[in-house]
Each structure stands twice: as structure tokens, then as C-alpha cells.
Amino acid sequence: MSGLSLLAALKAFDAIARAGSMTGAAHTLGLQQPTLSAHIARLEQVHGVELFQRRGRRLELTDFGRLLLDHTRRIFSAEQDAQALLLAAQNRYAGRLVIHAIGPYNVVPILRVFARRYPQVSLVVKVGDSRTIVSRILDHQGDVGLVLNPRLDPALDCLEHRRQPLVVFAAADHPLASQKAVCMRDLHQQRFVIREEGSTTRRVFEEAMQRQGLAFQVAVEMGSREAVREAVAQGMGLGVVADTAYVADMRLVKLPVLDSDMATHVHLICRRERRDSPLIAALFEVAAELRGSDRSIGAT
């Protein structure tokens, strides 16, 4: 295969692998499905490999296909960075950034300043948990991640953005709600509405309780911060959340914890080799300017 035809075939392979189907890849690339099928057939025939196995309507990568995908993701991420660099030179700053974030409370203030400064950049935000976000950034499925307490990988560049103290909150008619604040011992054997296993906030809270020889009861696990807030408001137990993510509600009372330094730490991450990509560097610069300041606390 010639260099150009190989590159076109690899781009077809990469799009199909990401989309999981010919239809999705055809839509992404603006090509007809027979063209994509021909590219894959040519790759497999010339190189004597099998790239996909069909599972119903979906195409699943073979072991060799997964190896090849790791390379094509690096190739086409580098291509996007080169395009961004050229656009930055031509139009100052233009392009598209995909940001994976743990939630809106820290990322929106950064994006608000960034969007004002670079209005020609299209921003896409996807929400997930920290472990998933790290995996996606490592796998070239996004440009920047905003995560809590990351376990750093050598392939990642990281900027600490802020420290977030944890607070407890209760329904307005809860016995602790009449207090302006609580101590850790007040929480011993209390019932809590808590995030699912894997939540960084939950882990930090559990470790703080264990260090003081205290325990709490899990009344119910919830899969989102919003679900926790609603369950607490309806009297199912206490909740714990980062102070920046607490949403005022007439049904709730916020209770700072006086004798604990429980906190999560927000970091921005990207792949190390992409740190100097113009748009990523610009986003990190904005985050650094806002780091630790009251301006980085904003409502959504």
C-alpha cells in the first residue's frame, strides 16, 4: 500500500474502532460505508491480519486490532495538535477541546474565562469519575481531564488546581441540623447517604473516620451527587460533599467539620507529550491563574 492509501486506511480503522460500527465511522468521516469496508479489507489482506470481529451489529477489535488502535490514536492525536498549532498561528487560537471533568463546579469557572479569552475554540465537556477520566486521557479519548486526587501516571502532566474541604450536610429536621458545625465524634454511627465505591470523596471521608477510630452506617449508596442531595433532603441520612459542590437548598443545612482537615484536591491532567499543544497550554494557563483564588469558585 502507498503511504497515502495506508494513512487513509488507518484513519478509517481508527474511526471504526472508536465508533464501534461502520455507520458511526462513516458519519464521522463523511464517507460511504463501502469505502470504509474496502479500506479495512485492504489492510487485512495486504498485511495478513484480522482487525475486527462482528458481535451482532457491533464490531469488536481483535487483540491485534487493539494493539494497532493504540498507535493510530497517537498518530491522529498528533495530527489534531498539528492542526491546532497551524490554526493558532493563522487565527490566533481556534479549534476544539474535549475536556473530561468530575463535575461542573470546578471546570465551569475555568471554561468561562477561557471561552471569553478564546471565543473561536469549541469546548466539549464530558462528565465522569476520576478513574474513568484518567483512563480516557491516557487512551487519547480527550484533551484535558479535571480529576480528584489522581494517582499519577508517568505519561501524564498534572497541575494542582485547588484544595476542597469536605462538609457534612443534613436535612433541616435532622437532630444535628440545629448545630452550626459538627465534630467528627458527632458523626459516629450516624446514617449516611454516600456515593458508590470508587468515589474519591467517599474514600477521603472513610479514611478520616477510620483514623479517629470512628464508624458510620451506609444508609444508601447513590450514583451521583444530585441523587445524594435529594436523598439527604428527604431524610434518608447525612451527606458529605466538597464545600465547592454544596448547593444551597431550603431543605438542607450545611455543617462544617471543626476538628478535621478532610479535603479533596482538584488537578488538571493531560498526556505529557501534549502539554505544549496550543489549546491545552492555554487552558492550563487559565487554570493556573485561577488556582486557589476565590475566582475559581463559581456557580453553574
C-alpha positions as CSV (number, residue, x, y, z in Angstrom):
1,M,0.0,0.0,0.0
2,S,1.2,3.5,-0.8
3,G,1.8,6.0,2.0
4,L,-1.4,8.0,1.3
5,S,-3.6,4.9,0.9
6,L,-2.2,3.4,4.1
7,L,-2.9,6.6,6.0
8,A,-6.4,6.7,4.7
9,A,-7.0,3.1,5.7
10,L,-5.6,3.7,9.1
11,K,-7.9,6.7,9.6
12,A,-10.8,4.5,8.5
13,F,-9.7,1.8,11.0
14,D,-9.3,4.3,13.8
15,A,-12.8,5.9,13.2
16,I,-14.5,2.4,13.1
17,A,-12.7,1.3,16.3
18,R,-13.7,4.4,18.2
19,A,-17.3,4.4,16.9
20,G,-17.8,0.6,17.2
21,S,-19.6,0.5,13.8
22,M,-19.3,1.3,10.2
23,T,-22.3,3.6,10.4
24,G,-20.8,5.8,13.1
25,A,-17.4,5.9,11.4
26,A,-19.0,6.8,8.1
27,H,-20.8,9.7,9.7
28,T,-17.7,10.9,11.5
29,L,-15.5,10.8,8.3
30,G,-18.2,11.8,5.8
31,L,-17.5,8.7,3.7
32,Q,-19.7,5.9,2.4
33,Q,-19.7,2.6,4.3
34,P,-18.5,0.6,1.2
35,T,-15.4,2.8,1.1
36,L,-14.6,2.1,4.8
37,S,-15.2,-1.6,4.3
38,A,-12.8,-1.6,1.3
39,H,-10.1,0.2,3.5
40,I,-10.4,-2.5,6.2
41,A,-10.4,-5.4,3.8
42,R,-7.3,-4.0,2.1
43,L,-5.5,-3.6,5.4
44,E,-6.3,-7.1,6.4
45,Q,-5.5,-8.7,3.1
46,V,-2.2,-6.9,2.5
47,H,-0.8,-7.4,6.0
48,G,-2.4,-10.8,6.8
49,V,-4.2,-9.7,9.9
50,E,-7.7,-9.7,11.4
51,L,-8.7,-6.3,12.9
52,F,-12.4,-6.8,13.8
53,Q,-14.9,-9.5,14.9
54,R,-18.6,-8.9,14.4
55,R,-20.8,-9.1,17.5
56,G,-24.4,-8.6,16.4
57,R,-24.4,-5.0,15.0
58,R,-21.2,-4.0,16.7
59,L,-17.6,-4.5,15.6
60,E,-15.2,-5.6,18.3
61,L,-11.4,-5.3,18.0
62,T,-9.3,-8.4,17.9
63,D,-6.2,-8.5,20.1
64,F,-4.1,-7.2,17.1
65,G,-6.7,-4.5,16.4
66,R,-6.3,-3.2,20.0
67,L,-2.5,-3.0,19.5
68,L,-2.9,-1.1,16.3
69,L,-5.5,1.2,17.8
70,D,-3.0,2.3,20.5
71,H,-0.7,3.5,17.6
72,T,-3.4,5.1,15.5
73,R,-4.7,7.1,18.5
74,R,-1.3,8.6,19.0
75,I,-1.0,9.3,15.2
76,F,-4.3,11.2,14.9
77,S,-4.0,13.0,18.2
78,A,-0.6,14.3,17.0
79,E,-2.4,15.3,13.7
80,Q,-5.0,17.2,15.7
81,D,-2.3,19.0,17.6
82,A,-0.5,20.0,14.4
83,Q,-3.8,21.3,13.0
84,A,-4.4,23.3,16.3
85,L,-0.9,24.8,16.0
86,L,-1.5,25.9,12.5
87,L,-4.9,27.3,13.3
88,A,-3.4,29.1,16.3
89,A,-0.8,30.7,14.0
90,Q,-3.4,31.7,11.4
91,N,-6.3,32.7,13.6
92,R,-4.6,33.3,17.0
93,Y,-6.5,30.5,18.7
94,A,-9.2,28.3,17.1
95,G,-10.1,24.6,17.2
96,R,-11.8,22.2,19.6
97,L,-11.0,21.0,23.1
98,V,-12.6,17.9,24.7
99,I,-12.5,18.1,28.5
100,H,-13.4,15.2,30.8
101,A,-14.4,16.5,34.3
102,I,-15.7,15.1,37.6
103,G,-18.5,17.7,37.6
104,P,-19.3,21.3,36.8
105,Y,-18.2,23.1,39.9
106,N,-14.5,23.5,39.2
107,V,-14.4,23.2,35.4
108,V,-17.1,25.8,34.5
109,P,-15.2,28.8,36.1
110,I,-12.1,27.8,34.1
111,L,-14.0,27.4,30.9
112,R,-15.9,30.7,31.4
113,V,-12.6,32.6,31.5
114,F,-11.1,30.5,28.7
115,A,-14.2,31.0,26.4
116,R,-14.1,34.7,26.9
117,R,-10.4,34.8,26.0
118,Y,-10.5,32.4,23.1
119,P,-14.1,32.6,21.6
120,Q,-13.1,30.7,18.5
121,V,-12.4,27.5,20.4
122,S,-15.3,24.9,20.6
123,L,-15.5,23.3,24.0
124,V,-16.9,19.8,24.7
125,V,-17.3,18.7,28.3
126,K,-17.9,15.1,29.4
127,V,-18.6,14.1,33.0
128,G,-17.3,11.0,34.7
129,D,-15.4,9.7,37.8
130,S,-11.7,10.3,38.3
131,R,-10.6,6.8,37.4
132,T,-12.5,6.8,34.1
133,I,-11.2,10.2,33.2
134,V,-7.6,9.2,33.8
135,S,-8.1,6.2,31.6
136,R,-9.7,8.2,28.8
137,I,-6.9,10.8,28.8
138,L,-4.3,8.1,28.7
139,D,-6.2,6.5,25.8
140,H,-6.3,9.7,23.7
141,Q,-10.1,10.0,24.1
142,G,-9.9,13.6,25.4
143,D,-7.6,16.5,25.6
144,V,-7.7,17.5,29.3
145,G,-9.1,15.9,32.4
146,L,-10.2,17.5,35.7
147,V,-10.0,14.9,38.5
148,L,-9.7,14.5,42.2
149,N,-6.6,13.1,44.0
150,P,-5.1,11.4,40.9
151,R,-2.7,8.5,41.2
152,L,-0.2,9.9,38.8
153,D,0.9,8.0,35.7
154,P,4.3,8.8,34.2
155,A,2.6,9.5,30.9
156,L,0.5,12.4,32.5
157,D,1.3,16.0,33.1
158,C,-0.5,17.4,36.1
159,L,-1.4,20.8,37.6
160,E,-2.8,21.0,41.1
161,H,-5.7,23.5,40.9
162,R,-7.3,23.7,44.3
163,R,-7.9,22.1,47.7
164,Q,-11.6,21.5,48.6
165,P,-12.6,21.0,52.2
166,L,-15.3,18.5,52.8
167,V,-18.5,19.4,54.7
168,V,-21.4,17.4,56.1
169,F,-24.9,18.3,55.3
170,A,-28.3,17.3,56.8
171,A,-32.0,17.6,56.2
172,A,-33.4,20.7,58.1
173,D,-35.2,18.5,60.6
174,H,-32.2,16.2,61.4
175,P,-31.1,16.3,65.1
176,L,-27.7,17.7,64.1
177,A,-29.2,20.4,61.9
178,S,-29.6,22.8,64.9
179,Q,-25.8,23.0,65.2
180,K,-23.7,25.5,63.3
181,A,-20.9,22.9,62.9
182,V,-20.0,19.4,64.0
183,C,-17.1,17.4,65.3
184,M,-16.0,14.1,63.9
185,R,-17.3,12.3,67.0
186,D,-20.8,13.7,66.3
187,L,-20.8,11.6,63.1
188,H,-20.0,8.3,64.8
189,Q,-22.6,5.6,63.9
190,Q,-24.7,8.2,62.0
191,R,-26.5,7.0,58.9
192,F,-25.1,8.5,55.7
193,V,-26.2,8.7,52.1
194,I,-22.9,8.0,50.3
195,R,-21.5,7.8,46.8
196,E,-20.7,4.5,45.3
197,E,-17.4,2.6,45.9
198,G,-14.7,4.4,43.9
199,S,-15.8,7.9,44.8
200,T,-12.8,10.0,46.0
201,T,-15.0,12.0,48.4
202,R,-16.2,8.8,50.0
203,R,-12.7,7.4,50.3
204,V,-11.4,10.6,51.9
205,F,-14.3,10.6,54.4
206,E,-13.9,6.9,55.2
207,E,-10.2,7.3,55.9
208,A,-10.7,10.3,58.1
209,M,-13.3,8.5,60.2
210,Q,-11.0,5.4,60.5
211,R,-8.1,7.5,61.6
212,Q,-10.1,8.6,64.6
213,G,-11.5,5.1,65.3
214,L,-15.0,6.1,64.3
215,A,-17.5,4.4,62.0
216,F,-20.7,5.4,60.2
217,Q,-23.6,3.5,58.7
218,V,-24.3,3.4,55.0
219,A,-28.0,4.0,54.7
220,V,-27.9,4.0,50.9
221,E,-25.4,4.3,48.1
222,M,-26.1,6.8,45.2
223,G,-24.5,7.1,41.8
224,S,-24.5,10.9,41.6
225,R,-24.0,14.0,43.7
226,E,-27.5,15.1,42.8
227,A,-29.1,11.9,43.9
228,V,-27.2,12.1,47.3
229,R,-28.5,15.6,47.8
230,E,-32.1,14.6,47.2
231,A,-31.9,11.6,49.4
232,V,-30.5,13.7,52.3
233,A,-33.2,16.3,51.8
234,Q,-35.8,13.6,52.2
235,G,-34.3,12.5,55.5
236,M,-32.5,9.3,54.5
237,G,-29.3,10.2,56.2
238,L,-26.4,12.7,56.3
239,G,-24.3,13.5,53.3
240,V,-20.7,14.6,52.7
241,V,-19.6,16.7,49.8
242,A,-16.8,19.2,48.8
243,D,-17.7,22.6,50.0
244,T,-17.4,24.0,46.5
245,A,-20.0,21.5,45.3
246,Y,-22.6,22.1,48.0
247,V,-25.8,23.5,46.6
248,A,-27.9,25.6,48.9
249,D,-31.4,24.3,49.5
250,M,-34.1,25.3,51.9
251,R,-34.5,21.7,52.9
252,L,-30.8,21.3,53.8
253,V,-28.3,22.6,56.4
254,K,-24.5,22.7,55.8
255,L,-22.4,21.6,58.7
256,P,-18.6,22.3,58.6
257,V,-16.5,19.8,60.5
258,L,-14.4,21.6,63.1
259,D,-11.8,19.1,64.0
260,S,-10.9,17.6,60.6
261,D,-8.9,18.7,57.6
262,M,-10.8,16.3,55.2
263,A,-10.3,17.6,51.7
264,T,-10.1,16.5,48.1
265,H,-7.6,18.1,45.7
266,V,-8.5,19.0,42.2
267,H,-6.0,18.5,39.4
268,L,-5.9,19.2,35.7
269,I,-4.2,16.4,33.7
270,C,-3.2,15.8,30.1
271,R,-0.8,13.5,28.3
272,R,2.7,14.7,28.9
273,E,3.6,14.9,25.2
274,R,0.6,17.1,24.5
275,R,1.2,19.6,27.3
276,D,2.6,22.3,24.9
277,S,-0.3,21.9,22.4
278,P,-1.5,25.5,22.0
279,L,-5.1,25.0,23.2
280,I,-4.1,22.7,26.1
281,A,-1.4,25.0,27.2
282,A,-3.8,28.0,27.1
283,L,-6.3,26.1,29.2
284,F,-3.7,25.2,31.8
285,E,-2.6,28.8,31.8
286,V,-6.1,30.0,32.7
287,A,-6.4,27.3,35.4
288,A,-3.0,28.4,36.9
289,E,-4.2,32.0,37.0
290,L,-7.4,30.9,38.9
291,R,-5.6,28.4,41.1
292,G,-6.6,28.7,44.8
293,S,-8.4,32.0,44.3
294,D,-12.0,32.9,45.1
295,R,-12.5,33.5,41.4
296,S,-12.2,29.7,40.8
297,I,-15.3,29.2,42.9
298,G,-18.3,29.7,40.6
299,A,-21.9,28.7,40.2
300,T,-23.0,26.9,37.1
